[in-house]
Amino acid sequence: MAVAQMVASQLTLILNDGDDIMTGKTIYKSKSFNNVKPTATPDQVFAIAIAVAGLQSRPLYNIQRKDSTEISQ
């Protein structure tokens, strides 16, 4: 039976960078932070993301967490 183990996690803040002058579409910028503890709960990651977003000059649009998993037998 295969077993999955989370080995790494990354936090990405998606920030609103305003509107494109030519198209009028919103431009998004992202900032990624590696080495997030894989055992961190969604509430803990959310709290850190909100704290870090408060230090940014652009408004926060979205928060993403990307997990990497190793699968073995």
N, C-alpha and C positions, 0 to 999 in steps of 0.2 A: 504494500500500500504506500502510495506517495505521500510525503509530508512537505508542507510549505512552511518556511520560516522567513519572517520579514528581517532583512539585513540592513536596509538603509531607508531613509526617508528625507524628503526635500519639501520645503515650504516655498510657495511662489505667491507673491502679491501681484495682482493685476491692477495697474493704476491708470486712471483716466488722464490722458495727456491733451485733452481738448479736441476740437474738430478740425478736420482737413479743410483748408480754404477752398480747394478745387471741387471736392466731391461732397463736402458737408458731413461725411461719415466720421464717427468718433475714432480717435487714435488711442490705442492702448499701449502702455509700456509695462514690462514685467521686471521684477526683482526677485531673484531666487536665493534661498539660503539653504546650504547643504548641512549635513551632520545633525539633522533633527533626530532626537532619540526615537527609535522605532517603537518604543513602549509608551510614548506620550499619547495621552488621550485626545480625542478631537476637541474637547473643552480647553485643554492646556494649549494646544496648537492655536486655537482660535484666539485665546487671550494674548498670546505672544504676538500673533499677527496684528491684532488691533493696536497693541502697544507700539510695535515697529511702524505700522502705517501712520500713526500719529506723528512720527518723526519725518515723514516724507513731505515733499512740497506739493505733490500731486494727490488728488483725492483717491481713496480706495474704491475699486470697482468690484473686485472679487478676490477670494482666497482659494488657493489650490494646495493640496498635499499630494505628493507623488511618492508612492512606496515601491521599493524594490524587494522582490521575494526570491529566495532560492528554493528550488524544488528538488528533493532527493528521495531516495527510497529507504 
